[in-house]
Amino acid sequence: MPFIAPTHLIISPQLRLALGEIELTAIRAQGAGGQKVNKTSSAVQLRFDVGASSLPEDVKARLLERSDRRISADGVIVIKAQQHRRQEQNLDAALERLRLLIAAAEPAPRVRRATRPSKAAKRRRTDEKTRRGRIKTLRASIDD
Protein backbone atom coordinates (compact mmCIF):
# COMPACT_ATOMS: atom_id res chain seq x y z
CA MET A 1 0.00 0.00 0.00
CA PRO A 2 1.49 3.37 -0.99
CA PHE A 3 2.24 5.92 1.67
CA ILE A 4 0.19 8.97 0.88
CA ALA A 5 1.04 12.19 2.66
CA PRO A 6 -1.99 14.53 2.84
CA THR A 7 -1.09 16.19 -0.44
CA HIS A 8 1.60 13.99 -2.03
CA LEU A 9 2.22 10.46 -3.25
CA ILE A 10 5.71 9.49 -2.10
CA ILE A 11 7.52 7.61 -4.87
CA SER A 12 10.98 7.47 -3.28
CA PRO A 13 12.83 9.42 -0.59
CA GLN A 14 13.93 11.92 -3.26
CA LEU A 15 10.74 12.03 -5.34
CA ARG A 16 7.16 12.90 -4.44
CA LEU A 17 4.17 13.68 -6.61
CA ALA A 18 1.37 16.13 -5.81
CA LEU A 19 -2.02 14.39 -5.71
CA GLY A 20 -3.48 17.38 -7.59
CA GLU A 21 -1.61 16.21 -10.71
CA ILE A 22 -3.48 12.89 -10.69
CA GLU A 23 -7.02 12.72 -12.04
CA LEU A 24 -9.10 10.05 -10.28
CA THR A 25 -12.52 8.91 -11.48
CA ALA A 26 -14.87 6.37 -9.92
CA ILE A 27 -16.34 4.06 -12.59
CA ARG A 28 -18.38 0.89 -12.65
CA ALA A 29 -16.38 -2.31 -12.48
CA GLN A 30 -16.70 -4.93 -15.20
CA GLY A 31 -17.27 -8.63 -14.86
CA ALA A 32 -19.27 -10.83 -12.54
CA GLY A 33 -20.90 -9.50 -9.40
CA GLY A 34 -24.58 -9.21 -10.19
CA GLN A 35 -26.75 -6.29 -9.23
CA LYS A 36 -24.21 -4.83 -6.77
CA VAL A 37 -21.49 -4.39 -9.41
CA ASN A 38 -24.04 -2.91 -11.84
CA LYS A 39 -25.16 -0.14 -9.51
CA THR A 40 -22.00 0.90 -7.63
CA SER A 41 -18.94 2.73 -8.94
CA SER A 42 -16.28 0.86 -7.01
CA ALA A 43 -13.62 0.73 -9.73
CA VAL A 44 -11.14 3.59 -10.05
CA GLN A 45 -9.62 5.02 -13.22
CA LEU A 46 -6.45 7.02 -12.71
CA ARG A 47 -5.12 9.42 -15.35
CA PHE A 48 -1.71 11.06 -15.05
CA ASP A 49 -0.32 13.41 -17.72
CA VAL A 50 3.43 12.83 -17.70
CA GLY A 51 4.30 15.82 -19.87
CA ALA A 52 2.44 18.34 -17.69
CA SER A 53 3.67 16.85 -14.41
CA SER A 54 6.24 18.19 -11.96
CA LEU A 55 8.49 15.15 -12.39
CA PRO A 56 12.14 15.81 -13.31
CA GLU A 57 12.71 15.95 -17.08
CA ASP A 58 14.97 12.87 -17.16
CA VAL A 59 12.36 10.77 -15.30
CA LYS A 60 9.65 12.01 -17.70
CA ALA A 61 11.78 11.01 -20.70
CA ARG A 62 12.51 7.52 -19.31
CA LEU A 63 8.85 7.06 -18.42
CA LEU A 64 7.67 8.01 -21.91
CA GLU A 65 10.31 5.75 -23.53
CA ARG A 66 8.86 2.68 -21.81
CA SER A 67 6.83 0.33 -23.96
CA ASP A 68 3.90 0.02 -21.59
CA ARG A 69 0.34 -0.25 -22.87
CA ARG A 70 -0.87 1.93 -19.97
CA ILE A 71 0.97 4.95 -21.46
CA SER A 72 -0.95 6.51 -24.36
CA ALA A 73 0.60 8.19 -27.39
CA ASP A 74 -0.14 11.61 -25.82
CA GLY A 75 1.94 10.70 -22.75
CA VAL A 76 -0.99 10.06 -20.42
CA ILE A 77 -0.82 7.10 -18.04
CA VAL A 78 -4.22 5.42 -17.62
CA ILE A 79 -4.58 2.85 -14.84
CA LYS A 80 -7.84 1.06 -14.05
CA ALA A 81 -8.16 -0.74 -10.71
CA GLN A 82 -11.20 -2.94 -10.13
CA GLN A 83 -9.97 -6.04 -8.33
CA HIS A 84 -11.31 -5.02 -4.91
CA ARG A 85 -14.91 -4.57 -3.77
CA ARG A 86 -14.25 -1.27 -2.00
CA GLN A 87 -13.48 1.95 -3.85
CA GLU A 88 -10.83 2.95 -1.28
CA GLN A 89 -8.91 -0.29 -1.84
CA ASN A 90 -9.08 0.19 -5.62
CA LEU A 91 -7.83 3.77 -5.17
CA ASP A 92 -4.87 2.53 -3.12
CA ALA A 93 -4.15 -0.19 -5.72
CA ALA A 94 -4.21 2.32 -8.60
CA LEU A 95 -1.90 4.75 -6.76
CA GLU A 96 0.49 1.90 -5.88
CA ARG A 97 0.68 0.82 -9.54
CA LEU A 98 1.42 4.41 -10.59
CA ARG A 99 4.07 4.68 -7.87
CA LEU A 100 5.75 1.46 -9.03
CA LEU A 101 5.68 2.56 -12.68
CA ILE A 102 7.33 5.92 -11.88
CA ALA A 103 9.78 4.35 -9.40
CA ALA A 104 10.95 1.93 -12.12
CA ALA A 105 11.73 4.88 -14.42
CA GLU A 106 13.44 6.97 -11.75
CA PRO A 107 16.99 5.53 -11.61
CA ALA A 108 19.24 6.41 -14.55
CA PRO A 109 20.36 3.35 -16.52
CA ARG A 110 23.91 2.25 -15.87
CA VAL A 111 26.43 3.11 -18.57
CA ARG A 112 27.79 0.02 -20.29
CA ARG A 113 31.55 -0.15 -20.58
CA ALA A 114 32.84 -2.26 -23.42
CA THR A 115 35.15 -5.07 -22.31
CA ARG A 116 37.33 -7.55 -24.18
CA PRO A 117 38.18 -11.15 -23.38
CA SER A 118 41.59 -11.68 -21.78
CA LYS A 119 44.41 -13.53 -23.55
CA ALA A 120 43.92 -16.50 -21.22
CA ALA A 121 40.20 -16.61 -22.07
CA LYS A 122 40.99 -16.54 -25.80
CA ARG A 123 43.56 -19.32 -25.34
CA ARG A 124 41.09 -21.47 -23.35
CA ARG A 125 38.48 -20.99 -26.07
CA THR A 126 40.81 -22.03 -28.91
CA ASP A 127 42.16 -24.97 -26.87
CA GLU A 128 38.60 -26.18 -26.26
CA LYS A 129 37.77 -25.82 -29.96
CA THR A 130 40.86 -27.87 -30.85
CA ARG A 131 39.96 -30.55 -28.29
CA ARG A 132 36.37 -30.79 -29.58
CA GLY A 133 37.71 -31.05 -33.15
CA ARG A 134 39.95 -33.99 -32.15
CA ILE A 135 37.03 -35.76 -30.47
CA LYS A 136 34.93 -35.38 -33.63
CA THR A 137 37.80 -36.67 -35.77
CA LEU A 138 38.00 -39.82 -33.62
CA ARG A 139 34.30 -40.43 -34.22
CA ALA A 140 34.86 -40.72 -37.98
CA SER A 141 34.52 -44.22 -39.46
CA ILE A 142 37.75 -46.12 -40.16
CA ASP A 143 38.25 -47.17 -43.80
CA ASP A 144 39.64 -50.71 -44.35
C-alpha positions, 0 to 999 in steps of 0.5 A: 500500500502506498504511503500517501502524505496529505497532499503527495504520493511518495515515490521514493525518498527523493521524489514525491508527486502532488495528488493534484496532478493525478485525475481520479474517477470512480467508474463501474467495475466490469465482470461478474458480481450481479446487481451490486457491481451494476449499480456501484462505482467501485472501480477507479480510473487514474489518469496522469499526464506525464508531460504536464507533471512536476516530475524531473525531465529525465524521469519524464523522458525515461517514463515516456520511452517505456513500452507500456500499454498503460501509457498513451501516445499523448503521454498520459498514463491510464490505470484502471483498478477494479480487483477489490470490492471497495473503492478505497482499496481500488484507489490505493491499488491504482496509486500503488501501480502508478508509484511502481511505474514511476519508481521503475523509471526513476533511476538512470540506466547504468552506462555500459563499458565495453570489455574484451576477453583476456588472452587467457580466455581466448587461449582457453576458447581455442584450446577447447575448440581444438579438443572438440575437433579432435574428439569429432575426428576420432568419431569418424569411421575407419576405412579398411 
